[in-house]
Amino acid sequence: MKIDELLKRLENVKIDEDERREIAEYLAQTVDGKESLFPHNLMTKDKTIYDFDSYEKLLKSNKISPDDVFVYIYYNYFTEYHPLAYFYPFLIDKHLLADAYLSKLGLESDLYRIAPATGLKYIAVVGKFSDINRVVVEVADIDNVAANTHLPTLIHGDVRNKRVRNKRIDDEIIEIVSRFSSQKLFAGYDFIKARDIINRYYGNHGKLIAEEVEVIKDAYTRIFKPLRIEYHLNTKQFVV
């Protein structure tokens, strides 16, 4: 399939709001009462969550199918309130989307958290903030976000043309992540610059860059179209 045809198809992906909400609410409660979880995880269609290393072992022993994976999950734990992670969780890790999307393509890597997970439909970030007793979850449709960030057009060489396990593709992945993070997707700012502006705004309460933060926020919402929920750890209730 040609890249332009793929992008057109991805742009027309229908996003299931109810399904994403169900996933978000389930994930919010998985961190309740737990000190920590592995950062990178994969959830299957039956809602079983595997840390990345466990999943890879099961995959290699043929005890799980990559088609069964449904959600690529990234957990963050903070002892103190962290504005960037709280308001813009998908900006925390520039590798996250590329890792998830390449996993969906059936690839694996020695350096990154990439493993065959061809059934992937969603990507989620879960942030636990201990000092305010809040959990924030955002869930996005992986194909939709990939189209909005032009990720399919950044994939070349063996990564694009082959789905071969145990093939070293790390050098190409490094280039993909570099191309991805250097795009000026956020109102003229690249991934790193957008994060820097947000951190400066909340760190110094910088009114002079408030307008820049607002346009970054608009771009973030348009690109990720996240389903967002907040969960209060004390009341065990979702915050309206």
N, C-alpha and C positions, 0 to 999 in steps of 0.2 A: 504494500500500500504506500502511495506517495505521501510525503510529509504534509503537503497542503490538504490532501484528502483526510489524513489522520487528524489534523488540527480542526478541520471543519466538523468532523464527527465528534471530537472531544468537546467542542464548544457547545454542542447540542445535547450534552449529557443531562438527563433529567435528575435533579437532586431530590432525594427522598428525605424530607424534613423529619417525618415521624421516626424513620429508621435512625437517623443521625441523633435525634434527641434520646432515643432509647439507649443508644451506645454511650452517649455522653453521661447520662444519668447512671448507667451501670459502672462506667469507669470512675466516676466521682466517688462512688462508694467503695471501690476496691482499695483505696489508700486509707480508709478510715481505720484507725487503730494500728496502723503499721508504721514502723520507724523508717523503713526504706524499702524500695523496690529497685530492681535493676533498671537503668535508664531506658534501654531499648527492649521492646517486647512486641510480640505478635499475638493477636487474638484470632482464634478460628471462629467459624460460623456458629459453633455451639457455645461460644463465649468463654472457652478455655483460654487462659492467657499463659503464654510461654515466654520466659526470658530468652534472649537471643541465642545464647550458648546451648541451652536445653533444646531449643527448636532445631538448631543445626545438627545436633546429635541424633534427634529423632528422624530428621530428614535423611541423613546419611544411612540410617538403619532401615529406611523405608517404612517407618512406623507412623508417618504422617505424610499427607500429600500437600504440595505447595498450592494446589487449587482450593484447599480448605481454609487458607488464611484469608481473613476478612478485613482486619484493621492493623495498621502499623502504629504502635504506641510509643510515645516518648514521655517518660516521667521526670518531673523536676521537683526537687525538695528544697525549700528555703526556710531557714529559721527566722528570717526577717523579710518584711514586705519588699518586693522587687518589682518596681513599676513596669519595666520592659516585659518581664515574664508574666505579669498580671494582665496587662492590657494588650500585649502583642506577642503571645506565646509562640507563634510560628516564626518569629524573628530570632529566637534564642539560639538556634543552631543552623548555620548555613548549609550543613551537609544533609539535614533531615529529609527534605523533599526529594533530593537526588537519590539518597540511599533508598527511600521507600519506592520511588518510581523504578529504579533499576532492579529492585527486588521483584517488583511486579512484572518486569520484563523477563524474569527467570534467571538473572545473573547472580554471581557471588563474588566476594572480594576478600582478600587476606587482610586488608587494611581497614576497611569500613564495615559498618553494620549492614551488609547487603547479602541476602540469601534468597534463593528461589521462593517466591511467594506469589504465584501467578493469579491467585484468587483475590488479591487485594482490591478493595473498593474505597476504603477510607484511610485517612491519616489523622491521628489525634495527638494532642499535647495535653498532659495532665500536670497541673502545678499545685503543689501543696504548700501553703504559707502558714507555718506553725504559729507565728506571733499574732495573727489575726483570725486563726482557726477557720481558714477558708480553703476550699479547693476550687480551682478554676479549670474547666475543660473546654477545649475547642476541637471540633471535629469538622474536617473538610473532605470533600470528594476528591480523591487523588487525581482522577483523569481531568476534572475541571481545573484544578490548580495547575496541573502540568501544562494544559493548553494556555492558561492565562500567563504563565511564566515562560512560555516558548520552549519548555524543556525538551520536547521531542526533536526540535530543530537543532539542539545542541549536542545530540548524540550521534557520533560518527564511528567509523572503523568497526572493530570486532564487537564493540558494545552494541552497535546498532544492528549489525547483520547476523550475529550468532547468539545462540542461547546455550552455550557450552559450559557445563559445570566443570570446576577444577581448572579453568583456564585463567591465567593471570591477566587481569584487565585493569590493575590498579593505576597504572600510568594514565590510561585513558580516563579513568574515573576522576583522577586529580584534575585533569584538564576540563572535564565536564563541570565539576564543582566550581572551578575558577571562572569559567565562562558564565555559569549560572549566577554566581554571587556578584559578578562585575556588571551585570545588566542594570540599567537605571530604571528599574520598575516602579520605584516609589516616588512619583512626582519629580522625576529627574535625579533622584538619588539612588545609588546602588545599595545593596543589602547592608554593607558595613556602615556606610555613611548614614543611612536611615536609622540604624540602631544607635549610632553616636549622637545624633540630634535628639532622639527620644530620651536617651540617658542624660544628656545635658539639660534638657528641659525639666525633667522631674528631679534631677539632682540639685539644680540651682534655681528651680522655679523661674526659668528664663522666659519672661514675657516677650522678649524680642524674637524668640523663635516659635512662639505659640502658633503662628499662622503656618509655619513649615510643618509642625507636628500635625496640624489639622489636615493638611493635604496628604501627608504620609498616611494618616489614619484612613482617609477616604480610599487611597490606593490599596492599602492593606485589606480593607473590607471588600473591595471590588475583586482583588486577586484571589483571596482565600475563601470568600463567602462563608465564613465559619459559622457553625451552629455552636453557640456559647452558652454554658450554664455555670452557675456558682452554687457551691454546696457548703453549708455551715457545719463544721465538725461538732460543735457543742449541741446545737438543736437538732442535728440530723435532718435538716430541712433544706430544700432547694431555695435559694434566694431569688425573690421576684424583683 
